[in-house]
Every structure is written in structure tokens, then in C-alpha cells.
Amino acid sequence: MMRNLDLVDDTERTVDRMKRRCVVWVLAFAACGDGGGQKPDAPTGGSDAPPGDVCSASDLDACEYPLQNLTTTQRRVTIMDQSTGRQLPLLARIPALPGPLPVFIWSAGGGFYDNAEDQSAVWGETIARQGYVVIHIGHVPLTLQTGSTICQLAQIPTNECMPPSGDEDSYVVAVGKAYDEKAVLDKLQVLSDGSVSMGGPALDLGKVAVGGWSGGSRGPQILMGARIDTTASAPRFTLEDARVKAVVEMSPAGPTYGGFFDTGTNDSWRTMRGPTLVSTGTNDVKPDKPALTGAIRRIAYTKQPADGTHRLLYSNLPVGRGGHGTFNLGDLDSTDPEVARFSRALRSAVVAFLDANVKGKAEAAAYLTTDNVKILAGDVDWEKH
């Protein structure tokens, strides 16, 4: 039995495509239901034919990357971040497969607030059903003490340390969330060992990706080597971590937001390694931040090194057709057919990107080289550099 005091057990729930649930009182990640087999549903989208053979504007279903739709189990635990002493609630979605399983760590949008681990459920379920253990982080509010500790870790002088704030434009969000994500990385072995001890799947610590939407995309970029400005006296901050093999950035911030910068001769992103996948668009506008346009968000991709490991899916739909939430996969069921079409393409691009760069699947890498995503999406830029 696992005895690690850094983990606090909560309730585990199984959720499958038909919304059937069971409750399992265990201390580790463990599946219930069919004992780990694949759910016998037909894949959503895709084709058994080689990618690109049948995809066309008249047959968009054939353009989708095949989805597995595995049964998943939800599992809640709490970990303690040894760096800051913060208690971080986690929601894990575990596919019904034997381990070891690849891991995808998700960071919620916005700043620090309670129940952040319950956000972005559609992305979480989509990726978990593809065979990944998806771990959603609860970015709980900072206190004066934990905020001060984060400033010390980032070498920010005490007299320049900003008080804890929910303002998502503050550098505190990027720094704090990066440390939250590092805390999860540090506990993956503990979580894996606990799972195995109770008959659940092991986690594959060599196959870990990180991603997030909006404010949640900042920490993942920093873990891949992006740098931000914090205060006048502090060094530029990064927290690059070699354990992260790939990053997904949905609606990233551009320069002048959240500490990210572009002076013309230097910028936040030139030090980033790949693989990365960025998605934003002309329609990616928040009503309360109209100045943060898709064109500005796109800079988070264009300034990344042109080494062949960085991808962009950019929607050319106008403002008002979909919106910021589209990139949180909130518009799969949109009544606007063009918005729904882009959402399907976004889902396919992200899942194929992860399968290619985390699982190392040759068929996923081949899919990404076709025009399937572009045909499925409609009016988009689908780029790689």
C-alpha cells in the first residue's frame, strides 16, 4: 500500500462514452469497468485507408485523424509542491489500457483560482481516450507566503515582488504555473508507483507532454525554454525541463502580455526547443481584451526557431465566428458549420501531433505531412518551420 504523505486521496469515478459511472475507493490510478480493454465503439472520424488517400472537401470525415475513444477513469489526488509548499489538487483521466502509458499534463486558462482542475474537460477526455493519462492541475490561489516563495525561486527581489494576484496578464501567472507543472513532473514517479501497487497502469515517464489554453499555455512554453521578463532587477525567467517531450499551446499570449517580450533584436521564443504545436486565429479574441488579437498571439509561433519542429494551425475565420473558447475545444457542436469544421481539424491536429511526437507513431507523423488538416479545417494556415 502506498504511504506517501504528499498524496491526499479523493474519489475515483469512471466515465465512458455512455456516461456510465462507478466509484472505486483506491489510492492509486486504477480503471474499473471492462478491466482495461478498448471500448468496442467505432472510431470517430478517420479512415482505415492511408492518410491522404480519400480526404476531400466532399468527404471531410475521411480527413480526420482516427480517434480511439477508449473508456476512461477519473481520479482525484492532491500533491504537495516541495518547492513552494503548495497543495495542488489534480484530476487525472486514465484510459482503460495496460501501462506504461504516456502522460499529458494540462494547465487551465486564466490565473489562479479554485477548481481549475475541472476546466478544459473536452480536451482532457479527447486526449485521454487516445491512450494518454491526462493530468489537469488545480492552480489554487496564491497566498502572501507562497507568492513570496515563487518570487525567491525566480530571483525576483523582495521589494519588487508583486502581491498574489488573479490578474492573468501578470508575470506571476507564467512563473507560478510553470512551477505547478514542474511539481507534477516531480511527482510522476510517485503517482506511477502508487498506481502499480494497486493494479493500475504505470506511467511512462519517458513520454510526457504538457499543454494548456490561454493563460495555461504560458507555463508549457517556459518548460520548453521560453523566457519572460518579470521585474526590472530580476534576470529573465525560464524553467526549461528536459522531461517534457512536446508542448501544445492553445491561444498563447503575444509580446507585452504576461511577461513575454519582443524587442526586435531579442524575444521570448527564440530559445524554445520543439516539438511544439500552436493554434490561434483571427477569431481568437476575448471581449475583455480586444487588443490581444490573433495576429499578436501568432507571434508566439513565428518567433520560435525555424528548425522544423514547430507547427501552427491558424484560423482565418473573422471575429465573431467562434472565439477564444473555440481553441479550448468548446465549439465541436457549433451550429456554425465552419466553426465546427475548424474544431474537428484542431482536434485531429493535436491528437496526431501528440501521437507522432510522444508515442512515436509513424502513421501520425505521416498524417501531419498531408493536407488533411487544412482540407478539414477550411480557411486556415497550416504551417511548419
N, C-alpha and C positions, 0 to 999 in steps of 0.2 A: 504493500500500500504506500502511495506517495505521501511523504510527510513534510514537504517543503512548505514553510510557513509564509512564503511570499505569495502563495496562491490561496484565494478565497473561493470556495465552491458555491455555485448558484445552481439553477435548474436547467436541465437539458431538454430540448424539445426537438422532435423530428418533424420536418416539413417536407412534403413531397408535392409533386405537380397537382395532385388531387386534394391537397390541403389536409391530408390525414396526419394526425399527431400522436405521439406517445411521449411519456415522461420517463426518463431514466435517471435514477439517483446514483450517479457515479462521480468520481473525482477526476476522470480523465476524458479526453475526446474519445467518444465511442459511438458507433452507429447503432440504431435499432431498426427493426423492420425486417428487411429481407436478408440481413446478415452480410451485407457488403457487395451484393451483386448489382449489376447495372439494371436500371428500370427499363422494362421492355417497351418503352414508348418509341415511336419512330422519331428520328432526328428532326429538329425544326430547321427547315431550310437546307441548303447544300444539295449535293448530288453524289452518287457513287462513281460518277464519271470523273476523269482527271480534271482539276480546276481549269476553267477557261474554255472547255470543250463545248459547253451548251449554254453558257451565260449570255444573255442578251437582254435588251430593253423590253422585249416581248415576253421574256421568261425570267423575271427578277428572282424568283425562288431559287433558280439554279445558280444564281450569283452568290448566294450566302455561303459562308464557311459552315461546314457541318457542326451542329451542336449536339452534345451527348445527352443532355437532360437527365443526368444522374439524380437519384434520390439524395437528399442532403439532410444532415442533422444539425440543429443549432445547439451551441454550447456556450455558456457564460462562465467566465472566470475573472478574477481580479489579480493583477500582478503589482508588485512594488518596484518602482524605478529606483535602483540603488543609487543613481547619480543625484536625484533630487528628493527622494523620499516620498514621491507622489504615488498614490494608489490609483491605478489605471484600470477601469473596467474594460473587458474585452468581450466581444461577441464573435464566436467562431462559427463558420458554416463548413461542415465536414461532409464531403461526398462519400457515398457508400461504396468504397473501394478499399482493397488491402493496401497498406503502405509499403514503402515510404512514399508520401505524397508531397508534391511541390506546394509552396506556400505563397500566398498573395496577401500582403498587408495593405489595408485600406485606411486612408486618412480622410475624415469628413470635412465638408466645406465650412466656411465661416471661421470664427475664432474659437475660444474655449467656452464650453457650455456643457451642462449635464445631458446625458443620454445621447451623446454624439455617436456612440457605437451602434445605435439603431438607425442611423441615417444611411442613405445610398443602398437600400435593401435590394433594389433591382440589379444594380451592378454586382452586389455580393452574391446573390443567387445565380446570376448568369455565369459568373466565373467559377463558383463552387460546383455547379452542375457540369462543368467541363473537366472536373477532376483535380481542382485545387482546394486546399484548405485556405479559406479566406478569413482573415482576422481583422475585424473592424475595431478601431481604437476609440475608447471614450476619452476625448481630450477634455478632462474635467477642468473647471475654472482654477486659475492660479490664486494662491494666497500671497501676502506680502513676503512670507518666508520662501516659498518655492519660486516666486518671481525673482527674488534676490539671488537665490542659488543659481538659477538659469543665467542671470547676468554674470555671475562669477565664472561659470563654465565657459561663457562666451567672451571672457576677458573684457567685460564692459565695466568701467569704473563705477563705484557705488554712487557717486554724485550725478552720474549720467543715466543710471538705470531707471527706466520708465516703470511706473507702478503697474501692477497687473491690470490688464485691460482686455475687454472683449472686442476691441476695435480690430477688424481683420486687416486694416491697412498698416498696422503697426509691425515693426520688425520682430516684436515679441512672438507673434504668431508663428513665423517661419522658424525661429530659433527653438521655441518651446515644442512645436510639433515635431521637429527633427529629433529632439531628444526623446520625445514619446515613442517615436518609431524605433530609435536605437534601443530603447528599453525593451520593446517587443523582440527585436533581433537578439538581444542578450538573453532572453528567457526561452527562446525556441527549443533549446535542448531540454530544459526542464519540462516544458509542455509536451514535447515528444516522448520523453521518458515516462511521464505520467500516463500518457495515452497507452503506450505499450504495456505498462504494468497492469492495466485494466482490460487488455484485449483489444484495444483500439488501434488505429493506424499510426505508424511512426511518421514523423515529418522529415522530409528530405531537406536538410539544412544546406545542401549544395545547390538547391533550386528555389531561390527566393526572389520575388519581385515585390515592388512597392508602388502604390499609386494613390491618386486622390483627385478630387474635383474642387475647383475654385481655390479657396484658402487651403484646402487639403492637398493641393498639388505642390505646395512650396517645400515642405519637408522632403518629399521624394526627390525633388531637384537637388536639394542640398546634399542628400545622401549620395548623389551621383556626381558631386563635385562642383555644383553651382556655388557662387559666393554672393553674399549680400552685405550691404553697408548697414551698420547698426547705429553707432554714435560717433561723434567727431574724433574721440580719442581711442576708440577700440579698433583692433585690426579687423579686416574683412573676415566674415564668418563663413565657414563651411564645416561640414561634418561627414566628409566622404567615407563610405563604408564599403569595402570590397565584397562583403557578404551579399549585397544587392546586385543581382544579375541583370535586371531590366527595370524600367520605370515607365509608368503610364501617367501622363499629365493631361487632365481634362480641364479646360478653361484656365490655363495658368495666367498669373499676373505678368504684366509687362514692366518696363522700366518706370521708376518713380513710385511703384506700389510695393509695399511690404518689404522694403529694403533692397529690392532688385534695381540695378542701375545700368545705364549705358551712356558713357561719356563720349562715344565716338571712337576713341582710341582704346577703350577698355570696357568691359561689360561683365555681367554676372555669369554668362553662359558659356564663354569660350573655354572654360576649364572642365566642362561636363564631358564625361565619357558616355558611351552608349552601351546597350541599345536603349533608345527612348522612343516613345510614341506620343505626340502632341495632337490634341484636337481642340479646335475653336472655330470661329466663323464670323462672318459679317453680322449674323443674327445673335451672336453671343454677347448680349448687352443686358445689364441689370438696370431696372428703372431707377434705383437709387444711386447708380454710378454710371451715368450715360457717357462720361468722358473715357471710361475704360472700354474701348472698342475692341472688336475682334482683330483689327489691324495692329493694335498695340499688344494684345495677347500673343499674336503670331510671332512677335519679336523673340519670345522665349524659345521658339524653334529656329528661326533664321540665324540667330547668333550662336547656335550650337556648332561644334566643329563639323566641317564637311568631310567626314571620314567614312561615309556610307552606312552609319549605324543609327541615324536619326530619321524618323518618319513624321509626316504631317498629314492629317485629314482636316481640310479647311472647308467649311460650308459657305457657299456663296448665296444662300438664301437671304433675302433682305430682312432688315429689322422688322420685327412683328410676325415673322413666320417662324414659329418656335421661339426659343430664347435661351437664357442662361441655363435653365433646367434641362434643356434638350441634351446637354453634354453630361448631365447626371443620369442619363438614360430614362428621362421622365416622359418621353414622347413616343414610345413604341406604339402606343394605341391612339396617337393623334388622329383627329378627323381630317387634318390637312395631309393629303396623301404624300406630298413632297417632304414634309417633316417626318412622317412615319418612315418613309423610304430612306431618308438620311439616317434615322435612328437605327434601322436594321443594318445599314452599312457600317455605322460606328460600332455596333455590337460585333459584327463579323471581323472588323479590323483589329479590335482589341483582343478578342479571343485568339485569332490567328497569330497576332504578334506575340502573345504570351506562349502559345504552343510552340512557335518557332524558336523563341529566344530563351525560354525557361525549360520546356520539355525537350527541346531539340528535335522537333518533329519535321522531317523533310517535306512532308506534304503541306504543312502550314507555311514553311518558307517558300515553297513553290506557289502557293495561293497568293502570297503577298506580292509576287512578281507579276501577276496577271493584272488585267484591268477590271477584275470582278468588283472590287470595292468601288471603283469610280463609276462603273455602269450601274451598280445597285444604288449608289447614293444620288446620282443625278448631277446637279450643278455643284461640283466640288473641285478643289485642288487636292490631288493625292500625290504627295511628293516624298522623295528620299534624298538625303545628302550626307 
